[in-house]
Amino acid sequence: MATNPMAQFEVHRIGPEIRLGSIDISFTNSSLFMIISSLAILLIFSLGSKKNSLLPSKIQLLAELSYSFVSKMISDTAGLKAKPYFSFIFSLFMFVLFCNMFGMMPYSFTVTSHIIVTFVLAFFVFTGVTVIGFMKHGLGYLKLFVPSGVPTLLLPLIIVIEVISYLSRPISLSVRLFANMLAGHTMMKVFGGFVISLGIVGGWLPLSFSVALTGLEILVAFLQAYVFAILTCIYLNDALNLHH
Amino acid sequence: MELEAAKMIGAGIAVLSLAGAGIAIGNIFSSYLTGAMRNPSAAQKQFPNLLLGFALAEATGLFGLVVALIILFAF
């Protein structure tokens, strides 16, 4: 491996180069790990729901636990009206979670450490929520930008701030996930480099730190998938239950 | 001043935002523990909010880290 801690984020082409006009759509290691995580999700849920026994097997338990976890999260934050969007939020959560978790394996590639991947996910959430809001409330959805109980004098300023904060949602949602993944993996590589450079005498300290860091990163990988999904729920709640 | 040196200093200053994230995370956990000690029965219910607050606070610090990385590698 290269000594540069950023080398792990390089996208390589696997197989032949495919071009569509001027756009390069070749199969890369990023697409490979997206396919791997999607297939792993499919495998777990098809195995988990094949034999529905009252006494669940381990894999059925995993499927049921994640289902009820996301279901509870949606009903807690966005209410009953958000039930039709369960499948979208569930697949979003599972995809981000599995991409993060596969990135934790040594020599693998973290799909979510690229801003374009997380930005596309966040942009679809943002566009979807805006379309749902306008479909449910019509132009009344614009009332989202006018908080109740604000003095009239302050209103022009508040509306500008609210609009800016609304428009920056996809950016903050995507940068949060991307920055956490990038920072964590860079830090792990940096400490891995310390182990090598300090050698067998002093290398034990960064090695033990590296082990602890791996534990923290697994927590962060889960937490960021959770935060991504719960913020989607909160945005959806804004669109479905206006000023409740 | 040399451009390269200015970039390094700028990246170093941008990373200082992580201090704020450190304060924020400490604050969140200390408040949670204070609340949980006073009313342990309500603690379990607020655990998701704790994790959410932790992740949100950590992310704002990491935005600064991204700025530093952009200064170092993108320009």
Interface residues (C-beta under 8 A of the other chain):
Chain A: M6 M73 D76 S172 V175 R176 F178 A179 N180 L182 A183 V220 L223 Q224 Y226 V227 I230
Chain B: P48 L51 L52 F54 A55 L56 E58 A59 L62 F63 L65 V66 L69 F73
